[in-house]
Amino acid sequence: MLDVSDDVRAEIGDEEADRLLAGDNAPGAYDCTSCRTPGNTEQERTSTVLFVGQETAVLAFAHATCVPSQVVAVSEDQLRGAVRSITGEDTAQPAAEASYAPPVPAAAHAATSYFPGPAAPAPAPSPAPVPSPVSPAAGSHASAPSGHAPAPQQAVLGVTSGVVLVGQEACAALVVEPTAPIIRPGSIGHGDEFLQLLSEQGFAPVVDLGRPPAPNPGWSVLLAMGRLHAVLMPAPGGGRPVAWWQAHSPMPLSEGWRSAVGRSQKVLVYAAAAGTIGTQPREDQLRAALDRAAARGALVGASMPLAGT
């Protein structure tokens, strides 16, 4: 009961695709690459999902009700992380990531996505594009001694996952907050322009968390092996989406979060300026912080589908 899309067939070849459809190379039992719950190719419709890196590719399987058969372009580092998830090599998580696993409901994670300024230090690996039509990068200023121009520094985006009640529906949410103020590339000012940059890319002000934010066309959330890999945005020149935010390592998600996204097939992404939300260890505290930010007009958001849906 496998579904092999034309894109997947083109990548793996007709012969391999036909073998899969005939059941020769089908896995039988599997863990869904999207919701991470068990599935079986002999008992339910299953999508083939091909993750393609710069040098290698990995074929995974997902419930057809979770995601369609598709080709997903990822970085080589992301692909290696997916392979480790499949083979079970990353079951021992670093101490710094211990708080991401259940039963802690809200999980925070740093990202390789940042906003380097024009004179910023050499960037970390895999920088993500900044949502600005002016330049592919933005920056933050550190304080400097009197009489000296502030030195640009990298501002890392922190991401927190949690389940947020919107109306009567429990929704999977991500909250993005930079570690320092964000300025527009080339700007001589010192104000935080993070929310303005996002607004220019389709994020809308959030004034009431009782209603979900509107969709932002072209943006999506990339999950693989039940973990968060990236938030994708449209490529400036068209073509495949590119990573706006990308995790250093795949970010574990709670079972409740995965269940919520499995039901709705969407993620609510909220963003706030540095220092607005802070670290919130519980989902009720996260919701309270979001409510306060919305009341002050300091919150923007967008509803995003899973990548490829």
C-alpha positions as a Python dict, from the first residue, in 0.01 Angstrom:
ca = {
    (1, 'M'): (0, 0, 0),
    (2, 'L'): (287, 232, -86),
    (3, 'D'): (259, 563, -265),
    (4, 'V'): (562, 665, -473),
    (5, 'S'): (530, 1014, -619),
    (6, 'D'): (667, 1108, -960),
    (7, 'D'): (938, 1316, -792),
    (8, 'V'): (1051, 1023, -577),
    (9, 'R'): (1040, 789, -877),
    (10, 'A'): (1256, 1029, -1077),
    (11, 'E'): (1517, 1027, -800),
    (12, 'I'): (1530, 655, -723),
    (13, 'G'): (1460, 522, -1072),
    (14, 'D'): (1176, 318, -1218),
    (15, 'E'): (1327, -18, -1124),
    (16, 'E'): (1358, 62, -753),
    (17, 'A'): (1017, 231, -750),
    (18, 'D'): (855, -76, -905),
    (19, 'R'): (1023, -302, -650),
    (20, 'L'): (884, -90, -369),
    (21, 'L'): (535, -95, -515),
    (22, 'A'): (555, -473, -558),
    (23, 'G'): (645, -504, -190),
    (24, 'D'): (994, -644, -250),
    (25, 'N'): (1176, -366, -66),
    (26, 'A'): (889, -238, 147),
    (27, 'P'): (977, -227, 518),
    (28, 'G'): (652, -368, 656),
    (29, 'A'): (648, -210, 1001),
    (30, 'Y'): (799, 139, 1033),
    (31, 'D'): (794, 452, 1246),
    (32, 'C'): (628, 741, 1061),
    (33, 'T'): (890, 1002, 969),
    (34, 'S'): (639, 1277, 1048),
    (35, 'C'): (443, 1181, 1359),
    (36, 'R'): (688, 912, 1479),
    (37, 'T'): (411, 662, 1559),
    (38, 'P'): (411, 305, 1422),
    (39, 'G'): (283, 223, 1076),
    (40, 'N'): (272, -78, 847),
    (41, 'T'): (299, -76, 470),
    (42, 'E'): (88, -390, 448),
    (43, 'Q'): (-201, -252, 653),
    (44, 'E'): (-231, 119, 570),
    (45, 'R'): (-151, 364, 295),
    (46, 'T'): (209, 475, 328),
    (47, 'S'): (403, 756, 162),
    (48, 'T'): (763, 726, 52),
    (49, 'V'): (962, 1035, 156),
    (50, 'L'): (1309, 1082, 7),
    (51, 'F'): (1543, 1314, 197),
    (52, 'V'): (1811, 1440, -42),
    (53, 'G'): (2135, 1601, 72),
    (54, 'Q'): (2429, 1731, -125),
    (55, 'E'): (2592, 1389, -150),
    (56, 'T'): (2354, 1126, -14),
    (57, 'A'): (1986, 1045, 14),
    (58, 'V'): (1769, 855, 262),
    (59, 'L'): (1434, 694, 185),
    (60, 'A'): (1188, 708, 474),
    (61, 'F'): (822, 619, 519),
    (62, 'A'): (523, 807, 660),
    (63, 'H'): (151, 761, 703),
    (64, 'A'): (-22, 888, 391),
    (65, 'T'): (-252, 1082, 623),
    (66, 'C'): (50, 1268, 767),
    (67, 'V'): (242, 1371, 456),
    (68, 'P'): (230, 1286, 85),
    (69, 'S'): (508, 1109, -100),
    (70, 'Q'): (770, 1370, -181),
    (71, 'V'): (1135, 1466, -215),
    (72, 'V'): (1266, 1689, 64),
    (73, 'A'): (1593, 1875, 14),
    (74, 'V'): (1795, 1898, 334),
    (75, 'S'): (2152, 1981, 429),
    (76, 'E'): (2404, 1701, 463),
    (77, 'D'): (2417, 1762, 840),
    (78, 'Q'): (2040, 1727, 864),
    (79, 'L'): (2056, 1407, 662),
    (80, 'R'): (2319, 1260, 893),
    (81, 'G'): (2098, 1351, 1188),
    (82, 'A'): (1804, 1173, 1024),
    (83, 'V'): (2017, 863, 967),
    (84, 'R'): (2123, 863, 1332),
    (85, 'S'): (1755, 885, 1429),
    (86, 'I'): (1667, 591, 1206),
    (87, 'T'): (1953, 372, 1327),
    (88, 'G'): (1907, 471, 1691),
    (89, 'E'): (2262, 604, 1725),
    (90, 'D'): (2146, 928, 1888),
    (91, 'T'): (1932, 780, 2164),
    (92, 'A'): (2165, 922, 2429),
    (93, 'Q'): (2095, 1294, 2425),
    (94, 'P'): (2346, 1555, 2548),
    (95, 'A'): (2277, 1686, 2896),
    (96, 'A'): (2190, 2026, 2756),
    (97, 'E'): (1901, 1872, 2563),
    (98, 'A'): (1760, 1663, 2844),
    (99, 'S'): (1487, 1917, 2916),
    (100, 'Y'): (1348, 1878, 2563),
    (101, 'A'): (1209, 1534, 2625),
    (102, 'P'): (870, 1463, 2791),
    (103, 'P'): (734, 1517, 3047),
    (104, 'V'): (855, 1878, 3020),
    (105, 'P'): (592, 2028, 2788),
    (106, 'A'): (778, 2329, 2651),
    (107, 'A'): (1114, 2281, 2485),
    (108, 'A'): (1369, 2548, 2397),
    (109, 'H'): (1636, 2509, 2132),
    (110, 'A'): (1904, 2731, 1988),
    (111, 'A'): (1954, 2755, 1614),
    (112, 'T'): (2224, 2802, 1357),
    (113, 'S'): (2003, 3065, 1201),
    (114, 'Y'): (2120, 3410, 1296),
    (115, 'F'): (2147, 3765, 1168),
    (116, 'P'): (2513, 3859, 1116),
    (117, 'G'): (2577, 4229, 1067),
    (118, 'P'): (2783, 4378, 786),
    (119, 'A'): (3101, 4357, 997),
    (120, 'A'): (3006, 4051, 1198),
    (121, 'P'): (3256, 3777, 1281),
    (122, 'A'): (3279, 3478, 1052),
    (123, 'P'): (2942, 3301, 1050),
    (124, 'A'): (2870, 2966, 1206),
    (125, 'P'): (2793, 2671, 976),
    (126, 'S'): (2473, 2673, 768),
    (127, 'P'): (2350, 3031, 816),
    (128, 'A'): (1985, 3073, 725),
    (129, 'P'): (1855, 3358, 512),
    (130, 'V'): (1703, 3647, 697),
    (131, 'P'): (1347, 3743, 600),
    (132, 'S'): (1436, 4081, 458),
    (133, 'P'): (1387, 4200, 101),
    (134, 'V'): (1676, 4443, 149),
    (135, 'S'): (1957, 4200, 225),
    (136, 'P'): (2005, 3831, 310),
    (137, 'A'): (2144, 3925, 650),
    (138, 'A'): (2065, 4146, 944),
    (139, 'G'): (2256, 4218, 1261),
    (140, 'S'): (2244, 4313, 1624),
    (141, 'H'): (2459, 4563, 1807),
    (142, 'A'): (2642, 4498, 2130),
    (143, 'S'): (2700, 4777, 2379),
    (144, 'A'): (3030, 4962, 2336),
    (145, 'P'): (3233, 5207, 2544),
    (146, 'S'): (3126, 5569, 2518),
    (147, 'G'): (3255, 5735, 2203),
    (148, 'H'): (3289, 5413, 2011),
    (149, 'A'): (3053, 5269, 1754),
    (150, 'P'): (2875, 4955, 1875),
    (151, 'A'): (3021, 4635, 1735),
    (152, 'P'): (2788, 4408, 1534),
    (153, 'Q'): (2739, 4063, 1679),
    (154, 'Q'): (2555, 3748, 1587),
    (155, 'A'): (2203, 3716, 1722),
    (156, 'V'): (2098, 3355, 1760),
    (157, 'L'): (1733, 3262, 1726),
    (158, 'G'): (1599, 3057, 2015),
    (159, 'V'): (1300, 2834, 1943),
    (160, 'T'): (1059, 2695, 2203),
    (161, 'S'): (805, 2425, 2122),
    (162, 'G'): (481, 2384, 2311),
    (163, 'V'): (112, 2299, 2280),
    (164, 'V'): (-107, 2610, 2289),
    (165, 'L'): (-484, 2609, 2332),
    (166, 'V'): (-644, 2813, 2053),
    (167, 'G'): (-1016, 2829, 2107),
    (168, 'Q'): (-1098, 2469, 2193),
    (169, 'E'): (-815, 2317, 1989),
    (170, 'A'): (-475, 2213, 2122),
    (171, 'C'): (-227, 2335, 1859),
    (172, 'A'): (141, 2265, 1806),
    (173, 'A'): (330, 2592, 1836),
    (174, 'L'): (683, 2724, 1796),
    (175, 'V'): (794, 3047, 1959),
    (176, 'V'): (1093, 3225, 1803),
    (177, 'E'): (1287, 3483, 2001),
    (178, 'P'): (1634, 3619, 1920),
    (179, 'T'): (1898, 3647, 2190),
    (180, 'A'): (1972, 4010, 2099),
    (181, 'P'): (1800, 4295, 1911),
    (182, 'I'): (1792, 4257, 1532),
    (183, 'I'): (1868, 4547, 1300),
    (184, 'R'): (1827, 4580, 926),
    (185, 'P'): (2146, 4532, 723),
    (186, 'G'): (2318, 4864, 670),
    (187, 'S'): (2106, 5040, 928),
    (188, 'I'): (2278, 5296, 1153),
    (189, 'G'): (2003, 5285, 1412),
    (190, 'H'): (1993, 5074, 1725),
    (191, 'G'): (1623, 4984, 1737),
    (192, 'D'): (1506, 4624, 1718),
    (193, 'E'): (1362, 4560, 1371),
    (194, 'F'): (1301, 4185, 1406),
    (195, 'L'): (920, 4208, 1400),
    (196, 'Q'): (924, 4461, 1116),
    (197, 'L'): (1143, 4233, 906),
    (198, 'L'): (907, 3943, 967),
    (199, 'S'): (601, 4157, 893),
    (200, 'E'): (750, 4242, 556),
    (201, 'Q'): (769, 3868, 486),
    (202, 'G'): (406, 3791, 563),
    (203, 'F'): (392, 3747, 940),
    (204, 'A'): (91, 3925, 1091),
    (205, 'P'): (45, 4097, 1429),
    (206, 'V'): (-113, 3870, 1690),
    (207, 'V'): (-359, 4046, 1919),
    (208, 'D'): (-568, 3748, 2030),
    (209, 'L'): (-427, 3401, 2091),
    (210, 'G'): (-780, 3266, 2086),
    (211, 'R'): (-760, 3276, 1705),
    (212, 'P'): (-486, 3111, 1498),
    (213, 'P'): (-260, 3338, 1292),
    (214, 'A'): (-318, 3346, 919),
    (215, 'P'): (-115, 3121, 687),
    (216, 'N'): (204, 3263, 538),
    (217, 'P'): (231, 3125, 182),
    (218, 'G'): (558, 2956, 99),
    (219, 'W'): (667, 2906, 459),
    (220, 'S'): (662, 2560, 617),
    (221, 'V'): (802, 2352, 902),
    (222, 'L'): (1033, 2059, 832),
    (223, 'L'): (992, 1754, 1056),
    (224, 'A'): (1184, 1430, 1009),
    (225, 'M'): (1187, 1123, 1231),
    (226, 'G'): (955, 1302, 1472),
    (227, 'R'): (1203, 1585, 1528),
    (228, 'L'): (1216, 1947, 1423),
    (229, 'H'): (1483, 2024, 1164),
    (230, 'A'): (1402, 2364, 1020),
    (231, 'V'): (1157, 2640, 940),
    (232, 'L'): (1158, 2692, 564),
    (233, 'M'): (1092, 3011, 368),
    (234, 'P'): (1054, 3077, -6),
    (235, 'A'): (1383, 3101, -194),
    (236, 'P'): (1449, 3461, -304),
    (237, 'G'): (1490, 3354, -666),
    (238, 'G'): (1224, 3085, -665),
    (239, 'G'): (1279, 2711, -662),
    (240, 'R'): (1295, 2490, -355),
    (241, 'P'): (1240, 2657, -17),
    (242, 'V'): (1545, 2741, 193),
    (243, 'A'): (1599, 2720, 567),
    (244, 'W'): (1524, 3040, 757),
    (245, 'W'): (1585, 2872, 1092),
    (246, 'Q'): (1780, 2549, 1117),
    (247, 'A'): (1856, 2347, 1430),
    (248, 'H'): (2216, 2259, 1512),
    (249, 'S'): (2086, 1907, 1573),
    (250, 'P'): (1732, 1772, 1518),
    (251, 'M'): (1515, 1907, 1799),
    (252, 'P'): (1318, 1645, 1995),
    (253, 'L'): (946, 1715, 2030),
    (254, 'S'): (706, 1595, 2298),
    (255, 'E'): (448, 1329, 2219),
    (256, 'G'): (170, 1582, 2282),
    (257, 'W'): (323, 1824, 2031),
    (258, 'R'): (357, 1554, 1766),
    (259, 'S'): (0, 1438, 1826),
    (260, 'A'): (-131, 1793, 1788),
    (261, 'V'): (51, 1849, 1458),
    (262, 'G'): (-59, 1506, 1339),
    (263, 'R'): (-424, 1605, 1384),
    (264, 'S'): (-405, 1951, 1226),
    (265, 'Q'): (-109, 1917, 985),
    (266, 'K'): (-5, 2272, 1077),
    (267, 'V'): (222, 2453, 1318),
    (268, 'L'): (155, 2796, 1467),
    (269, 'V'): (477, 2996, 1460),
    (270, 'Y'): (494, 3300, 1688),
    (271, 'A'): (783, 3548, 1702),
    (272, 'A'): (874, 3815, 1952),
    (273, 'A'): (1162, 4058, 1999),
    (274, 'A'): (1453, 3974, 2227),
    (275, 'G'): (1360, 3964, 2594),
    (276, 'T'): (983, 3952, 2534),
    (277, 'I'): (903, 3589, 2615),
    (278, 'G'): (1207, 3452, 2796),
    (279, 'T'): (1255, 3095, 2912),
    (280, 'Q'): (926, 2935, 3016),
    (281, 'P'): (953, 2581, 3156),
    (282, 'R'): (578, 2506, 3143),
    (283, 'E'): (319, 2546, 2871),
    (284, 'D'): (84, 2750, 3090),
    (285, 'Q'): (368, 2995, 3158),
    (286, 'L'): (452, 3005, 2788),
    (287, 'R'): (89, 3085, 2707),
    (288, 'A'): (81, 3360, 2970),
    (289, 'A'): (396, 3517, 2825),
    (290, 'L'): (246, 3502, 2474),
    (291, 'D'): (-74, 3666, 2600),
    (292, 'R'): (127, 3949, 2758),
    (293, 'A'): (326, 4001, 2438),
    (294, 'A'): (9, 4007, 2227),
    (295, 'A'): (-153, 4260, 2461),
    (296, 'R'): (149, 4489, 2416),
    (297, 'G'): (148, 4454, 2038),
    (298, 'A'): (484, 4277, 2057),
    (299, 'L'): (394, 3949, 1888),
    (300, 'V'): (363, 3837, 1526),
    (301, 'G'): (269, 3497, 1394),
    (302, 'A'): (190, 3273, 1102),
    (303, 'S'): (32, 2934, 1048),
    (304, 'M'): (253, 2695, 855),
    (305, 'P'): (198, 2350, 706),
    (306, 'L'): (448, 2068, 734),
    (307, 'A'): (704, 2085, 454),
    (308, 'G'): (571, 1923, 140),
    (309, 'T'): (201, 1928, 234),
}
